[in-house]
Amino acid sequence: MSGKEEKNNTQANEKAGGDFPLPAYLLPWFDRNKRDLPWRKSKDAYAVWVSEIMLQQTRVEAAKEHYIRFMRALPTVFDLASCDDEKLMKLWEGLGYYSRARNMKKCAVQVVEAYGGVFPRDKALLRKLPGIGEYTAGAVSSIAYDEKNPAVDGNVLRVCARAEGDFTPIDDAGRRKALTEKLAAVYPERAGDYTQSLMELGALVCLPDNPKCGECPLRGHCVAEREGWQARLPVMPLKAEKKRERLAVFIVRTPVGAVLRKRSQKGVLAGMWEFPNRPFDGFGAGEEERERKFLSDILEVWGMTEKNGQEKEQVFMLRGKKEHTHVFTHLVWEMTGYVIDLPSVPAGMQVFSAERIQKELSVPSAFRWCLDCI
Protein backbone atom coordinates (compact mmCIF):
# COMPACT_ATOMS: atom_id res chain seq x y z
CA MET A 1 0.00 0.00 0.00
CA SER A 2 1.39 3.42 -0.93
CA GLY A 3 1.86 6.19 1.66
CA LYS A 4 -0.97 8.17 0.07
CA GLU A 5 -3.37 5.20 0.19
CA GLU A 6 -2.44 4.50 3.82
CA LYS A 7 -3.09 8.15 4.74
CA ASN A 8 -6.45 8.10 2.94
CA ASN A 9 -7.49 4.91 4.69
CA THR A 10 -6.45 6.30 8.08
CA GLN A 11 -8.53 9.39 7.45
CA ALA A 12 -11.43 7.20 6.32
CA ASN A 13 -11.33 5.13 9.49
CA GLU A 14 -11.27 8.33 11.56
CA LYS A 15 -14.55 9.33 9.88
CA ALA A 16 -16.09 5.92 10.53
CA GLY A 17 -18.44 5.18 13.36
CA GLY A 18 -21.86 5.41 11.78
CA ASP A 19 -24.81 3.53 13.21
CA PHE A 20 -24.06 -0.17 13.27
CA PRO A 21 -26.53 -2.41 11.38
CA LEU A 22 -29.10 -2.89 14.12
CA PRO A 23 -32.12 -5.20 14.15
CA ALA A 24 -34.46 -2.21 14.35
CA TYR A 25 -33.47 -1.24 10.80
CA LEU A 26 -33.11 -4.67 9.26
CA LEU A 27 -35.88 -6.87 10.64
CA PRO A 28 -38.84 -4.82 9.32
CA TRP A 29 -37.12 -4.61 5.93
CA PHE A 30 -36.49 -8.37 5.96
CA ASP A 31 -40.13 -9.11 6.80
CA ARG A 32 -41.22 -7.13 3.74
CA ASN A 33 -38.52 -8.15 1.25
CA LYS A 34 -37.23 -11.64 2.05
CA ARG A 35 -37.18 -14.06 -0.85
CA ASP A 36 -39.34 -17.16 -0.91
CA LEU A 37 -36.59 -19.79 -0.75
CA PRO A 38 -37.22 -23.52 -0.24
CA TRP A 39 -34.93 -23.79 2.80
CA ARG A 40 -36.85 -21.06 4.59
CA LYS A 41 -39.92 -23.26 4.87
CA SER A 42 -38.40 -25.19 7.78
CA LYS A 43 -36.30 -24.39 10.84
CA ASP A 44 -35.28 -28.02 11.19
CA ALA A 45 -31.53 -28.00 11.89
CA TYR A 46 -30.84 -30.72 9.30
CA ALA A 47 -32.63 -28.76 6.56
CA VAL A 48 -30.86 -25.54 7.56
CA TRP A 49 -27.49 -27.28 7.59
CA VAL A 50 -28.01 -28.87 4.14
CA SER A 51 -28.89 -25.48 2.66
CA GLU A 52 -25.90 -23.74 4.24
CA ILE A 53 -23.47 -26.35 2.95
CA MET A 54 -25.01 -26.13 -0.53
CA LEU A 55 -24.79 -22.35 -0.58
CA GLN A 56 -21.06 -22.41 0.05
CA GLN A 57 -19.49 -21.56 -3.33
CA THR A 58 -22.90 -21.91 -5.06
CA ARG A 59 -25.34 -19.20 -6.14
CA VAL A 60 -28.84 -19.23 -4.64
CA GLU A 61 -30.57 -19.74 -7.99
CA ALA A 62 -28.31 -22.68 -8.83
CA ALA A 63 -28.85 -24.29 -5.42
CA LYS A 64 -32.65 -24.11 -5.23
CA GLU A 65 -33.59 -27.08 -7.43
CA HIS A 66 -30.67 -29.12 -6.11
CA TYR A 67 -31.86 -28.51 -2.57
CA ILE A 68 -35.42 -29.63 -3.34
CA ARG A 69 -34.20 -32.78 -5.09
CA PHE A 70 -31.73 -33.57 -2.31
CA MET A 71 -34.30 -33.18 0.48
CA ARG A 72 -36.83 -35.33 -1.34
CA ALA A 73 -34.26 -38.11 -1.68
CA LEU A 74 -32.69 -37.70 1.79
CA PRO A 75 -35.27 -36.01 4.04
CA THR A 76 -33.53 -36.83 7.35
CA VAL A 77 -30.02 -37.00 8.70
CA PHE A 78 -30.51 -40.77 9.08
CA ASP A 79 -31.14 -41.06 5.33
CA LEU A 80 -27.97 -39.16 4.54
CA ALA A 81 -25.87 -41.14 7.01
CA SER A 82 -26.87 -44.42 5.32
CA CYS A 83 -26.81 -43.12 1.73
CA ASP A 84 -24.73 -44.96 -0.86
CA ASP A 85 -21.75 -42.85 -1.95
CA GLU A 86 -22.58 -43.09 -5.65
CA LYS A 87 -26.16 -41.96 -5.02
CA LEU A 88 -24.91 -39.07 -2.90
CA MET A 89 -22.52 -37.90 -5.60
CA LYS A 90 -25.31 -38.11 -8.19
CA LEU A 91 -27.58 -35.97 -5.99
CA TRP A 92 -24.75 -33.46 -5.61
CA GLU A 93 -23.97 -33.43 -9.33
CA GLY A 94 -23.72 -29.92 -10.76
CA LEU A 95 -22.97 -28.18 -7.45
CA GLY A 96 -19.21 -28.70 -7.61
CA TYR A 97 -16.78 -28.82 -4.69
CA TYR A 98 -17.69 -32.45 -4.10
CA SER A 99 -15.68 -32.65 -0.88
CA ARG A 100 -18.63 -30.81 0.68
CA ALA A 101 -20.88 -33.81 0.02
CA ARG A 102 -18.34 -36.27 1.44
CA ASN A 103 -17.98 -34.18 4.59
CA MET A 104 -21.76 -33.97 4.86
CA LYS A 105 -22.04 -37.73 5.04
CA LYS A 106 -19.27 -37.91 7.65
CA CYS A 107 -21.07 -35.24 9.65
CA ALA A 108 -24.43 -37.03 9.34
CA VAL A 109 -22.93 -40.29 10.59
CA GLN A 110 -21.46 -38.49 13.61
CA VAL A 111 -24.74 -36.68 14.38
CA VAL A 112 -26.58 -40.01 14.28
CA GLU A 113 -24.02 -41.85 16.39
CA ALA A 114 -23.20 -39.12 18.93
CA TYR A 115 -26.45 -37.15 19.15
CA GLY A 116 -29.18 -39.57 18.16
CA GLY A 117 -29.82 -37.75 14.90
CA VAL A 118 -30.37 -34.31 16.46
CA PHE A 119 -27.94 -31.53 15.60
CA PRO A 120 -26.64 -29.88 18.79
CA ARG A 121 -27.73 -26.28 19.31
CA ASP A 122 -24.48 -25.37 21.03
CA LYS A 123 -22.16 -23.61 18.60
CA ALA A 124 -19.02 -25.13 20.13
CA LEU A 125 -20.38 -28.65 19.63
CA LEU A 126 -21.41 -27.86 16.07
CA ARG A 127 -17.86 -26.65 15.33
CA LYS A 128 -16.52 -30.09 16.22
CA LEU A 129 -18.54 -31.81 13.49
CA PRO A 130 -16.88 -32.61 10.12
CA GLY A 131 -17.19 -29.84 7.54
CA ILE A 132 -18.72 -27.27 9.92
CA GLY A 133 -16.70 -24.12 10.39
CA GLU A 134 -17.30 -20.90 12.29
CA TYR A 135 -19.75 -19.50 9.75
CA THR A 136 -21.86 -22.66 9.32
CA ALA A 137 -22.02 -23.24 13.08
CA GLY A 138 -23.31 -19.71 13.56
CA ALA A 139 -25.84 -20.06 10.77
CA VAL A 140 -27.25 -23.39 11.98
CA SER A 141 -27.42 -22.42 15.65
CA SER A 142 -29.04 -19.05 14.95
CA ILE A 143 -31.44 -19.98 12.13
CA ALA A 144 -32.53 -23.36 13.51
CA TYR A 145 -32.43 -22.61 17.24
CA ASP A 146 -32.50 -18.78 17.49
CA GLU A 147 -29.22 -18.84 19.37
CA LYS A 148 -27.56 -15.40 19.31
CA ASN A 149 -24.60 -16.52 17.20
CA PRO A 150 -23.62 -14.43 14.16
CA ALA A 151 -22.80 -16.06 10.83
CA VAL A 152 -20.29 -13.80 9.11
CA ASP A 153 -19.95 -14.52 5.40
CA GLY A 154 -18.87 -12.34 2.47
CA ASN A 155 -22.25 -10.61 2.27
CA VAL A 156 -22.17 -9.70 5.96
CA LEU A 157 -18.57 -8.51 5.80
CA ARG A 158 -19.45 -6.24 2.87
CA VAL A 159 -22.58 -4.80 4.53
CA CYS A 160 -20.77 -4.07 7.76
CA ALA A 161 -17.61 -2.70 6.14
CA ARG A 162 -19.76 -0.14 4.31
CA ALA A 163 -22.05 0.60 7.24
CA GLU A 164 -19.11 1.24 9.57
CA GLY A 165 -16.78 2.74 6.97
CA ASP A 166 -14.17 0.13 7.87
CA PHE A 167 -11.14 -0.13 5.59
CA THR A 168 -9.71 -3.25 7.23
CA PRO A 169 -9.12 -5.82 4.42
CA ILE A 170 -12.06 -8.18 4.21
CA ASP A 171 -9.84 -11.28 4.56
CA ASP A 172 -8.31 -10.10 7.85
CA ALA A 173 -8.98 -12.78 10.48
CA GLY A 174 -9.04 -10.23 13.27
CA ARG A 175 -11.72 -8.24 11.46
CA ARG A 176 -14.00 -11.26 11.17
CA LYS A 177 -13.54 -12.09 14.87
CA ALA A 178 -14.16 -8.50 15.99
CA LEU A 179 -17.24 -8.21 13.76
CA THR A 180 -18.64 -11.48 15.09
CA GLU A 181 -18.34 -10.19 18.66
CA LYS A 182 -19.85 -6.81 17.76
CA LEU A 183 -22.82 -8.39 16.02
CA ALA A 184 -23.42 -10.83 18.88
CA ALA A 185 -23.81 -7.87 21.25
CA VAL A 186 -26.84 -6.55 19.32
CA TYR A 187 -28.58 -9.83 18.45
CA PRO A 188 -32.35 -9.80 19.11
CA GLU A 189 -34.62 -12.66 20.16
CA ARG A 190 -35.35 -13.24 16.46
CA ALA A 191 -31.77 -14.34 16.02
CA GLY A 192 -32.38 -16.50 12.97
CA ASP A 193 -34.21 -13.75 11.11
CA TYR A 194 -31.48 -11.26 11.97
CA THR A 195 -28.80 -13.59 10.62
CA GLN A 196 -30.77 -13.97 7.40
CA SER A 197 -31.56 -10.25 7.15
CA LEU A 198 -27.86 -9.39 7.03
CA MET A 199 -27.27 -12.03 4.37
CA GLU A 200 -30.32 -10.88 2.40
CA LEU A 201 -29.27 -7.24 2.46
CA GLY A 202 -25.91 -8.17 0.97
CA ALA A 203 -27.52 -10.40 -1.65
CA LEU A 204 -30.29 -8.01 -2.78
CA VAL A 205 -29.22 -4.44 -2.01
CA CYS A 206 -25.65 -3.98 -0.79
CA LEU A 207 -24.23 -5.55 -3.95
CA PRO A 208 -20.49 -5.74 -4.67
CA ASP A 209 -20.92 -3.42 -7.66
CA ASN A 210 -23.56 -0.70 -8.02
CA PRO A 211 -25.27 -1.17 -4.64
CA LYS A 212 -28.89 -0.08 -4.49
CA CYS A 213 -28.40 2.51 -1.74
CA GLY A 214 -31.76 4.14 -2.48
CA GLU A 215 -33.51 0.92 -1.41
CA CYS A 216 -31.40 0.23 1.67
CA PRO A 217 -32.93 0.24 5.17
CA LEU A 218 -29.58 1.53 6.47
CA ARG A 219 -29.70 4.64 4.31
CA GLY A 220 -28.79 7.60 6.49
CA HIS A 221 -27.01 5.28 8.94
CA CYS A 222 -24.25 4.02 6.60
CA VAL A 223 -20.83 5.67 6.51
CA ALA A 224 -20.05 4.51 2.96
CA GLU A 225 -23.33 5.93 1.63
CA ARG A 226 -22.76 9.20 3.48
CA GLU A 227 -19.15 9.62 2.36
CA GLY A 228 -19.51 8.13 -1.14
CA TRP A 229 -17.17 5.22 -0.38
CA GLN A 230 -19.33 2.43 -1.80
CA ALA A 231 -16.84 1.59 -4.57
CA ARG A 232 -13.92 1.59 -2.12
CA LEU A 233 -15.46 -0.76 0.40
CA PRO A 234 -14.95 -3.44 1.32
CA VAL A 235 -11.18 -3.63 0.79
CA MET A 236 -10.67 -6.86 -1.13
CA PRO A 237 -7.55 -9.05 -1.06
CA LEU A 238 -5.41 -9.22 -4.17
CA LYS A 239 -6.43 -12.21 -6.28
CA ALA A 240 -3.68 -14.69 -7.05
CA GLU A 241 -3.35 -15.59 -10.71
CA LYS A 242 -4.96 -18.93 -11.45
CA LYS A 243 -2.70 -21.81 -12.43
CA ARG A 244 -3.40 -23.01 -15.98
CA GLU A 245 -3.09 -26.63 -17.14
CA ARG A 246 -3.61 -28.19 -20.58
CA LEU A 247 -5.28 -31.58 -20.80
CA ALA A 248 -5.97 -34.01 -23.61
CA VAL A 249 -9.32 -35.67 -22.87
CA PHE A 250 -10.17 -38.97 -24.56
CA ILE A 251 -13.86 -39.43 -25.32
CA VAL A 252 -13.61 -43.07 -26.30
CA ARG A 253 -16.76 -44.58 -27.78
CA THR A 254 -17.40 -48.31 -28.25
CA PRO A 255 -20.42 -50.16 -29.64
CA VAL A 256 -21.87 -50.45 -26.12
CA GLY A 257 -20.88 -47.19 -24.49
CA ALA A 258 -18.15 -44.74 -23.51
CA VAL A 259 -15.06 -45.38 -21.43
CA LEU A 260 -14.99 -43.73 -18.00
CA ARG A 261 -12.67 -44.14 -15.05
CA LYS A 262 -12.47 -42.93 -11.46
CA ARG A 263 -10.00 -40.27 -10.42
CA SER A 264 -7.52 -40.72 -7.61
CA GLN A 265 -8.84 -40.28 -4.08
CA LYS A 266 -6.55 -37.27 -3.67
CA GLY A 267 -6.44 -33.88 -5.37
CA VAL A 268 -8.94 -32.09 -7.60
CA LEU A 269 -12.27 -33.95 -8.07
CA ALA A 270 -11.00 -36.78 -5.87
CA GLY A 271 -12.77 -40.09 -6.49
CA MET A 272 -15.07 -38.72 -9.20
CA TRP A 273 -15.87 -40.29 -12.56
CA GLU A 274 -14.00 -38.78 -15.51
CA PHE A 275 -13.23 -39.32 -19.16
CA PRO A 276 -9.61 -40.52 -19.46
CA ASN A 277 -7.18 -37.63 -19.78
CA ARG A 278 -3.59 -36.61 -19.40
CA PRO A 279 -1.52 -33.40 -19.47
CA PHE A 280 -0.12 -32.35 -22.85
CA ASP A 281 1.29 -29.30 -24.65
CA GLY A 282 -1.07 -29.26 -27.61
CA PHE A 283 -0.35 -29.39 -31.34
CA GLY A 284 -0.17 -26.64 -33.91
CA ALA A 285 -0.99 -26.52 -37.59
CA GLY A 286 0.95 -29.04 -39.65
CA GLU A 287 1.52 -31.40 -36.72
CA GLU A 288 -1.22 -33.87 -37.60
CA GLU A 289 1.13 -36.86 -37.84
CA ARG A 290 2.73 -36.11 -34.49
CA GLU A 291 -0.70 -35.66 -32.98
CA ARG A 292 -1.92 -39.01 -34.30
CA LYS A 293 1.18 -40.75 -32.95
CA PHE A 294 0.50 -39.13 -29.57
CA LEU A 295 -3.05 -40.51 -29.60
CA SER A 296 -1.88 -43.93 -30.72
CA ASP A 297 0.81 -44.17 -28.07
CA ILE A 298 -1.51 -43.11 -25.26
CA LEU A 299 -4.26 -45.49 -26.32
CA GLU A 300 -1.75 -48.32 -26.51
CA VAL A 301 -0.43 -47.59 -23.03
CA TRP A 302 -3.98 -47.62 -21.70
CA GLY A 303 -4.73 -50.89 -23.48
CA MET A 304 -7.43 -49.29 -25.61
CA THR A 305 -6.19 -50.41 -29.01
CA GLU A 306 -6.12 -53.56 -31.11
CA LYS A 307 -3.71 -54.80 -33.75
CA ASN A 308 -5.11 -54.90 -37.26
CA GLY A 309 -4.27 -58.44 -38.25
CA GLN A 310 -0.51 -58.76 -38.74
CA GLU A 311 -0.08 -55.03 -39.16
CA LYS A 312 1.44 -52.80 -36.51
CA GLU A 313 -1.10 -50.06 -37.14
CA GLN A 314 -3.39 -49.31 -34.22
CA VAL A 315 -7.09 -49.55 -34.96
CA PHE A 316 -9.01 -46.45 -33.86
CA MET A 317 -11.00 -43.78 -35.64
CA LEU A 318 -10.60 -40.13 -34.67
CA ARG A 319 -14.06 -38.63 -35.21
CA GLY A 320 -13.41 -35.08 -34.10
CA LYS A 321 -11.95 -32.63 -31.63
CA LYS A 322 -13.57 -30.24 -29.20
CA GLU A 323 -12.02 -27.45 -27.15
CA HIS A 324 -13.29 -26.63 -23.67
CA THR A 325 -12.12 -24.49 -20.74
CA HIS A 326 -13.14 -25.18 -17.16
CA VAL A 327 -12.43 -22.70 -14.38
CA PHE A 328 -11.95 -23.83 -10.78
CA THR A 329 -11.36 -21.47 -7.85
CA HIS A 330 -7.58 -21.50 -8.20
CA LEU A 331 -7.09 -23.48 -11.39
CA VAL A 332 -7.99 -23.36 -15.08
CA TRP A 333 -8.12 -26.47 -17.25
CA GLU A 334 -7.72 -25.86 -20.99
CA MET A 335 -8.92 -29.11 -22.53
CA THR A 336 -8.84 -30.63 -25.98
CA GLY A 337 -11.32 -33.45 -26.33
CA TYR A 338 -10.54 -36.21 -28.82
CA VAL A 339 -13.63 -38.14 -29.89
CA ILE A 340 -12.40 -41.64 -30.71
CA ASP A 341 -14.28 -44.73 -31.91
CA LEU A 342 -13.04 -48.21 -31.05
CA PRO A 343 -14.51 -51.36 -32.63
CA SER A 344 -14.75 -53.23 -29.33
CA VAL A 345 -14.60 -52.75 -25.58
CA PRO A 346 -10.98 -52.53 -24.36
CA ALA A 347 -10.01 -55.18 -21.81
CA GLY A 348 -10.12 -53.97 -18.23
CA MET A 349 -11.91 -50.72 -19.05
CA GLN A 350 -15.26 -49.61 -17.62
CA VAL A 351 -17.81 -48.74 -20.28
CA PHE A 352 -21.20 -47.11 -19.70
CA SER A 353 -24.10 -46.24 -21.97
CA ALA A 354 -25.14 -42.59 -22.22
CA GLU A 355 -28.43 -43.46 -20.50
CA ARG A 356 -26.71 -45.12 -17.55
CA ILE A 357 -24.29 -42.22 -17.16
CA GLN A 358 -27.19 -39.76 -17.02
CA LYS A 359 -29.18 -41.82 -14.53
CA GLU A 360 -26.56 -43.34 -12.24
CA LEU A 361 -23.11 -41.78 -12.46
CA SER A 362 -22.01 -38.43 -11.16
CA VAL A 363 -19.80 -36.77 -13.76
CA PRO A 364 -18.40 -33.42 -12.54
CA SER A 365 -19.09 -30.32 -14.61
CA ALA A 366 -15.43 -30.24 -15.68
CA PHE A 367 -16.24 -33.27 -17.87
CA ARG A 368 -19.97 -32.98 -18.52
CA TRP A 369 -19.35 -31.29 -21.85
CA CYS A 370 -17.95 -34.63 -23.03
CA LEU A 371 -21.41 -36.19 -22.74
CA ASP A 372 -22.51 -34.22 -25.80
CA CYS A 373 -20.00 -36.23 -27.84
CA ILE A 374 -21.19 -39.73 -26.96
C-alpha positions in Angstrom: 0.0 0.0 0.0 1.4 3.4 -0.9 1.9 6.2 1.7 -1.0 8.2 0.1 -3.4 5.2 0.2 -2.4 4.5 3.8 -3.1 8.2 4.7 -6.4 8.1 2.9 -7.5 4.9 4.7 -6.4 6.3 8.1 -8.5 9.4 7.5 -11.4 7.2 6.3 -11.3 5.1 9.5 -11.3 8.3 11.6 -14.5 9.3 9.9 -16.1 5.9 10.5 -18.4 5.2 13.4 -21.9 5.4 11.8 -24.8 3.5 13.2 -24.1 -0.2 13.3 -26.5 -2.4 11.4 -29.1 -2.9 14.1 -32.1 -5.2 14.1 -34.5 -2.2 14.4 -33.5 -1.2 10.8 -33.1 -4.7 9.3 -35.9 -6.9 10.6 -38.8 -4.8 9.3 -37.1 -4.6 5.9 -36.5 -8.4 6.0 -40.1 -9.1 6.8 -41.2 -7.1 3.7 -38.5 -8.2 1.2 -37.2 -11.6 2.0 -37.2 -14.1 -0.8 -39.3 -17.2 -0.9 -36.6 -19.8 -0.8 -37.2 -23.5 -0.2 -34.9 -23.8 2.8 -36.8 -21.1 4.6 -39.9 -23.3 4.9 -38.4 -25.2 7.8 -36.3 -24.4 10.8 -35.3 -28.0 11.2 -31.5 -28.0 11.9 -30.8 -30.7 9.3 -32.6 -28.8 6.6 -30.9 -25.5 7.6 -27.5 -27.3 7.6 -28.0 -28.9 4.1 -28.9 -25.5 2.7 -25.9 -23.7 4.2 -23.5 -26.3 3.0 -25.0 -26.1 -0.5 -24.8 -22.4 -0.6 -21.1 -22.4 0.1 -19.5 -21.6 -3.3 -22.9 -21.9 -5.1 -25.3 -19.2 -6.1 -28.8 -19.2 -4.6 -30.6 -19.7 -8.0 -28.3 -22.7 -8.8 -28.8 -24.3 -5.4 -32.7 -24.1 -5.2 -33.6 -27.1 -7.4 -30.7 -29.1 -6.1 -31.9 -28.5 -2.6 -35.4 -29.6 -3.3 -34.2 -32.8 -5.1 -31.7 -33.6 -2.3 -34.3 -33.2 0.5 -36.8 -35.3 -1.3 -34.3 -38.1 -1.7 -32.7 -37.7 1.8 -35.3 -36.0 4.0 -33.5 -36.8 7.4 -30.0 -37.0 8.7 -30.5 -40.8 9.1 -31.1 -41.1 5.3 -28.0 -39.2 4.5 -25.9 -41.1 7.0 -26.9 -44.4 5.3 -26.8 -43.1 1.7 -24.7 -45.0 -0.9 -21.8 -42.8 -1.9 -22.6 -43.1 -5.6 -26.2 -42.0 -5.0 -24.9 -39.1 -2.9 -22.5 -37.9 -5.6 -25.3 -38.1 -8.2 -27.6 -36.0 -6.0 -24.8 -33.5 -5.6 -24.0 -33.4 -9.3 -23.7 -29.9 -10.8 -23.0 -28.2 -7.5 -19.2 -28.7 -7.6 -16.8 -28.8 -4.7 -17.7 -32.5 -4.1 -15.7 -32.6 -0.9 -18.6 -30.8 0.7 -20.9 -33.8 0.0 -18.3 -36.3 1.4 -18.0 -34.2 4.6 -21.8 -34.0 4.9 -22.0 -37.7 5.0 -19.3 -37.9 7.7 -21.1 -35.2 9.7 -24.4 -37.0 9.3 -22.9 -40.3 10.6 -21.5 -38.5 13.6 -24.7 -36.7 14.4 -26.6 -40.0 14.3 -24.0 -41.9 16.4 -23.2 -39.1 18.9 -26.4 -37.1 19.2 -29.2 -39.6 18.2 -29.8 -37.8 14.9 -30.4 -34.3 16.5 -27.9 -31.5 15.6 -26.6 -29.9 18.8 -27.7 -26.3 19.3 -24.5 -25.4 21.0 -22.2 -23.6 18.6 -19.0 -25.1 20.1 -20.4 -28.6 19.6 -21.4 -27.9 16.1 -17.9 -26.6 15.3 -16.5 -30.1 16.2 -18.5 -31.8 13.5 -16.9 -32.6 10.1 -17.2 -29.8 7.5 -18.7 -27.3 9.9 -16.7 -24.1 10.4 -17.3 -20.9 12.3 -19.8 -19.5 9.7 -21.9 -22.7 9.3 -22.0 -23.2 13.1 -23.3 -19.7 13.6 -25.8 -20.1 10.8 -27.3 -23.4 12.0 -27.4 -22.4 15.7 -29.0 -19.1 15.0 -31.4 -20.0 12.1 -32.5 -23.4 13.5 -32.4 -22.6 17.2 -32.5 -18.8 17.5 -29.2 -18.8 19.4 -27.6 -15.4 19.3 -24.6 -16.5 17.2 -23.6 -14.4 14.2 -22.8 -16.1 10.8 -20.3 -13.8 9.1 -19.9 -14.5 5.4 -18.9 -12.3 2.5 -22.3 -10.6 2.3 -22.2 -9.7 6.0 -18.6 -8.5 5.8 -19.4 -6.2 2.9 -22.6 -4.8 4.5 -20.8 -4.1 7.8 -17.6 -2.7 6.1 -19.8 -0.1 4.3 -22.0 0.6 7.2 -19.1 1.2 9.6 -16.8 2.7 7.0 -14.2 0.1 7.9 -11.1 -0.1 5.6 -9.7 -3.3 7.2 -9.1 -5.8 4.4 -12.1 -8.2 4.2 -9.8 -11.3 4.6 -8.3 -10.1 7.9 -9.0 -12.8 10.5 -9.0 -10.2 13.3 -11.7 -8.2 11.5 -14.0 -11.3 11.2 -13.5 -12.1 14.9 -14.2 -8.5 16.0 -17.2 -8.2 13.8 -18.6 -11.5 15.1 -18.3 -10.2 18.7 -19.8 -6.8 17.8 -22.8 -8.4 16.0 -23.4 -10.8 18.9 -23.8 -7.9 21.2 -26.8 -6.6 19.3 -28.6 -9.8 18.5 -32.3 -9.8 19.1 -34.6 -12.7 20.2 -35.3 -13.2 16.5 -31.8 -14.3 16.0 -32.4 -16.5 13.0 -34.2 -13.8 11.1 -31.5 -11.3 12.0 -28.8 -13.6 10.6 -30.8 -14.0 7.4 -31.6 -10.3 7.2 -27.9 -9.4 7.0 -27.3 -12.0 4.4 -30.3 -10.9 2.4 -29.3 -7.2 2.5 -25.9 -8.2 1.0 -27.5 -10.4 -1.6 -30.3 -8.0 -2.8 -29.2 -4.4 -2.0 -25.6 -4.0 -0.8 -24.2 -5.5 -3.9 -20.5 -5.7 -4.7 -20.9 -3.4 -7.7 -23.6 -0.7 -8.0 -25.3 -1.2 -4.6 -28.9 -0.1 -4.5 -28.4 2.5 -1.7 -31.8 4.1 -2.5 -33.5 0.9 -1.4 -31.4 0.2 1.7 -32.9 0.2 5.2 -29.6 1.5 6.5 -29.7 4.6 4.3 -28.8 7.6 6.5 -27.0 5.3 8.9 -24.3 4.0 6.6 -20.8 5.7 6.5 -20.0 4.5 3.0 -23.3 5.9 1.6 -22.8 9.2 3.5 -19.1 9.6 2.4 -19.5 8.1 -1.1 -17.2 5.2 -0.4 -19.3 2.4 -1.8 -16.8 1.6 -4.6 -13.9 1.6 -2.1 -15.5 -0.8 0.4 -14.9 -3.4 1.3 -11.2 -3.6 0.8 -10.7 -6.9 -1.1 -7.6 -9.1 -1.1 -5.4 -9.2 -4.2 -6.4 -12.2 -6.3 -3.7 -14.7 -7.0 -3.4 -15.6 -10.7 -5.0 -18.9 -11.5 -2.7 -21.8 -12.4 -3.4 -23.0 -16.0 -3.1 -26.6 -17.1 -3.6 -28.2 -20.6 -5.3 -31.6 -20.8 -6.0 -34.0 -23.6 -9.3 -35.7 -22.9 -10.2 -39.0 -24.6 -13.9 -39.4 -25.3 -13.6 -43.1 -26.3 -16.8 -44.6 -27.8 -17.4 -48.3 -28.3 -20.4 -50.2 -29.6 -21.9 -50.5 -26.1 -20.9 -47.2 -24.5 -18.2 -44.7 -23.5 -15.1 -45.4 -21.4 -15.0 -43.7 -18.0 -12.7 -44.1 -15.1 -12.5 -42.9 -11.5 -10.0 -40.3 -10.4 -7.5 -40.7 -7.6 -8.8 -40.3 -4.1 -6.6 -37.3 -3.7 -6.4 -33.9 -5.4 -8.9 -32.1 -7.6 -12.3 -33.9 -8.1 -11.0 -36.8 -5.9 -12.8 -40.1 -6.5 -15.1 -38.7 -9.2 -15.9 -40.3 -12.6 -14.0 -38.8 -15.5 -13.2 -39.3 -19.2 -9.6 -40.5 -19.5 -7.2 -37.6 -19.8 -3.6 -36.6 -19.4 -1.5 -33.4 -19.5 -0.1 -32.4 -22.8 1.3 -29.3 -24.7 -1.1 -29.3 -27.6 -0.4 -29.4 -31.3 -0.2 -26.6 -33.9 -1.0 -26.5 -37.6 1.0 -29.0 -39.6 1.5 -31.4 -36.7 -1.2 -33.9 -37.6 1.1 -36.9 -37.8 2.7 -36.1 -34.5 -0.7 -35.7 -33.0 -1.9 -39.0 -34.3 1.2 -40.8 -32.9 0.5 -39.1 -29.6 -3.1 -40.5 -29.6 -1.9 -43.9 -30.7 0.8 -44.2 -28.1 -1.5 -43.1 -25.3 -4.3 -45.5 -26.3 -1.8 -48.3 -26.5 -0.4 -47.6 -23.0 -4.0 -47.6 -21.7 -4.7 -50.9 -23.5 -7.4 -49.3 -25.6 -6.2 -50.4 -29.0 -6.1 -53.6 -31.1 -3.7 -54.8 -33.7 -5.1 -54.9 -37.3 -4.3 -58.4 -38.2 -0.5 -58.8 -38.7 -0.1 -55.0 -39.2 1.4 -52.8 -36.5 -1.1 -50.1 -37.1 -3.4 -49.3 -34.2 -7.1 -49.6 -35.0 -9.0 -46.4 -33.9 -11.0 -43.8 -35.6 -10.6 -40.1 -34.7 -14.1 -38.6 -35.2 -13.4 -35.1 -34.1 -11.9 -32.6 -31.6 -13.6 -30.2 -29.2 -12.0 -27.4 -27.2 -13.3 -26.6 -23.7 -12.1 -24.5 -20.7 -13.1 -25.2 -17.2 -12.4 -22.7 -14.4 -12.0 -23.8 -10.8 -11.4 -21.5 -7.8 -7.6 -21.5 -8.2 -7.1 -23.5 -11.4 -8.0 -23.4 -15.1 -8.1 -26.5 -17.3 -7.7 -25.9 -21.0 -8.9 -29.1 -22.5 -8.8 -30.6 -26.0 -11.3 -33.5 -26.3 -10.5 -36.2 -28.8 -13.6 -38.1 -29.9 -12.4 -41.6 -30.7 -14.3 -44.7 -31.9 -13.0 -48.2 -31.1 -14.5 -51.4 -32.6 -14.8 -53.2 -29.3 -14.6 -52.7 -25.6 -11.0 -52.5 -24.4 -10.0 -55.2 -21.8 -10.1 -54.0 -18.2 -11.9 -50.7 -19.1 -15.3 -49.6 -17.6 -17.8 -48.7 -20.3 -21.2 -47.1 -19.7 -24.1 -46.2 -22.0 -25.1 -42.6 -22.2 -28.4 -43.5 -20.5 -26.7 -45.1 -17.5 -24.3 -42.2 -17.2 -27.2 -39.8 -17.0 -29.2 -41.8 -14.5 -26.6 -43.3 -12.2 -23.1 -41.8 -12.5 -22.0 -38.4 -11.2 -19.8 -36.8 -13.8 -18.4 -33.4 -12.5 -19.1 -30.3 -14.6 -15.4 -30.2 -15.7 -16.2 -33.3 -17.9 -20.0 -33.0 -18.5 -19.4 -31.3 -21.9 -17.9 -34.6 -23.0 -21.4 -36.2 -22.7 -22.5 -34.2 -25.8 -20.0 -36.2 -27.8 -21.2 -39.7 -27.0 
